[in-house]
């Protein structure tokens, strides 16, 4: 299954034939908010991710989705859309990488999510949980959320707070956002890549943000 399966066929048609998206990667955008989750023992258990979809994707989806009599999107239709998106995302670990002391942490399937619309933009919030809770003290913990093909650009929202430590044990944890710094040749490659071209699944890694979590 391709990354493009995240979008319904109608949305793909819209994206591919929109004149403003005619060339180059990315072709869709997500504003991200993230929050590390901890249990009552202070162990890291996962991440809460909030995706706010871009105007183009949201406009087309909301134009096609079944409506209530007052013109608002039907809740069951939004739920069905989110369920389908998460099912497809599961094949790619929900575009989420968590590293504990430089080792990849296995993730559980997502079983909790909410979705809705705000200011005409579609959003989806879900919890990506670790298979095993981790004591964060003294460990190098980092995570990134990105599409490996860079078909979709996912960056933390530029409005504060994009990263929340509200669930962290007291004030013992801090978060540092490391912006992407792709090599010039990768930026040129992405800027000139045709929308229908097959891409290497490592391209998006050059454009990924990383969040480093430190807990005393």
N, C-alpha and C positions, 0 to 999 in steps of 0.2 A: 504494500500500500504506500502511495506517495504522500509526501507532506501536504500536497494540495488537497488530499481527502479531508483535511480539517474543514474545508469549506464545501457547502453544497454545490452541485453542478451549476446552478444558476448564479451563485456568487462568483464562481470561477470565471464564468463567461463575462460577468460584469467587470471583474478585475482585468482580465486579459484584453478586453476591448476598450477600456477606459483610456482616452487619449493622454490623460495626465500620468498614467502608469505604463506608458507604451514601452519603455526600455528600462533596463538596469534593475538590480536588486537593491532594497527589498521592494515587495509589491503590496505588503500589508503591514499594519503597525499596531502594537499593543503597548499601552502605558501600564506599567507594573507597580504594584505595591506588595511588599513582602513582610512577613513577621515570623521569626523563629518561634517555635512552640516548645514549651518545657513542661515536665510533669511536676508533681508536688515534692519530688526529691531533687529538683533542680536539674534533671537530665534533659538533654535535647531530644525531642521526640519527632520533630518534623518542621514543616513550613506551612504557613497560611499564605496563599498567593491570590492576589486580586488582579484580574486582567480587565482592563478597560479598552475595548476594541476601538480602532480608529474610525473616523467619520465615514470613509468609503464603504468598509465592510458593514458597519452598523446601518447606514442608510439603505443599502440594498437588501440586507436581511430584513430590516423592519418594514420595508415596502412590500415584501413578499409574505411575511408571517401573518397567520390568521389574527384577526382583530376582534375585540369586544365591540359592543354596540356604541360605546363612546370613543372608539378609534384607538384605544390602547391595546398593546399586544396581549394576546391571551396567555395566561400564566402557564397553561399546560403546553403550549407551543414553545415558550421559552425554555421550559424544563426539558422538553424533548430535544431541542437544539443543543442545550448544554450537555445532556446525556450523550448525544452522538459525538460532540466535540471531544469530550473526555474519553470516550471509548477509543477514538482514533489517537488521541494523545497518549494513551496508555502504552501504545506500541513504541513510543519514543521516550518513556519515563517522564511524560508530561513536560518535555523540554527542560527537565530539571536535573541538575547535577549537584550532589552534596559530597564533599570530600572531608574526611576526618583523618588528620595527620597524613595527608597526601594519598589516602586510599578511598576509592569510591564506596559510598555507603548505599547498600541495597534499599529500595523503596517499596512500600506496600501499594496495592491498587487503591485509587481514590474511591471512597464510599460516602463522602460528605461534600456537598456543594450547594451554593445558592446562586441565583442569577437574576438579572433585571435590566432596567433601562434608566439612565440618568442623563438629562440634557441631550436626549436623542442619540445617546451612545450606549451600546450594549455592554454589559459587564458580567463577569463570572468570577466567583470566589470559591476556592476549594483548598482542602488540606492534603498535602503530600507528606505522608508519614514514613519515618524510618522503620525498617524491619525490627531493629533493636534500639532502644533508647541509649544515649551516649552521655556519659559524664563529661561535660565540656571543660572542666577545670584542667588547665595546663595543656590542652590539645589545640592544634591548628585546625580550625573549622572554617570552611568556606563553601559558598554555593553560588550557582549561576542558573539563570533561566534564559535559554536561547534556542532558537530554531537552528539546527546544525546546517541547514542549506541556505540560511539567511533569506529565504523567501519571505519570512515574517521578521520584522525587527521588533524586539522586545527590550525595552529599556525602562528603568524605574521612572515613575512619574516625576516631573520637575516641580511639582508642588509638594511642600513638606506636610507631614513626614512620609516619605516614600518607604522607609524601613522602620518598622516599629519593634521596640524591645519591651512592649507592655507585658508580655508573658514571661519575660526573663526573671530569674530569681533576684529580687531586690535590685540593687544597682551594680551588680558584680560583672555585668556583661556590656561590651561596647561593640558597635558595628562600624565597619569602614567600607564604603563603596568605592570600588576601583573601576573607573570608566574604561571602555575599550580603547585600545591604541593600535589599530591594525596597521601592518606595514603598508607602505605606499602602493606596492604592487598588488596587494589584496584589495585595496580600495579601488584601484583602477579596474581590476578584474570585475569586481561587483558592479561598478558603475557602468560597465560596458557589456555586461552579460545579458543575453536575450532572455526574455521572460519564459520562453519554452525550452530553454537549453537545460540539459541534464547537468547537475552540479555535484561537486564533491561534497560529501557529508561532513567535511571539516571546515568548509568555508565560513559557516556561521560562528565558529569558535573564535575567529579573529575579531568578531564584532560583539562579543559577549561581555557583559558587566559581571564582575565578581564581587561578592560581599564577604568580607572577612569578619568572623565573630571571635572575640576574645573574652574569656570569662576567668576571673581570678579564682 
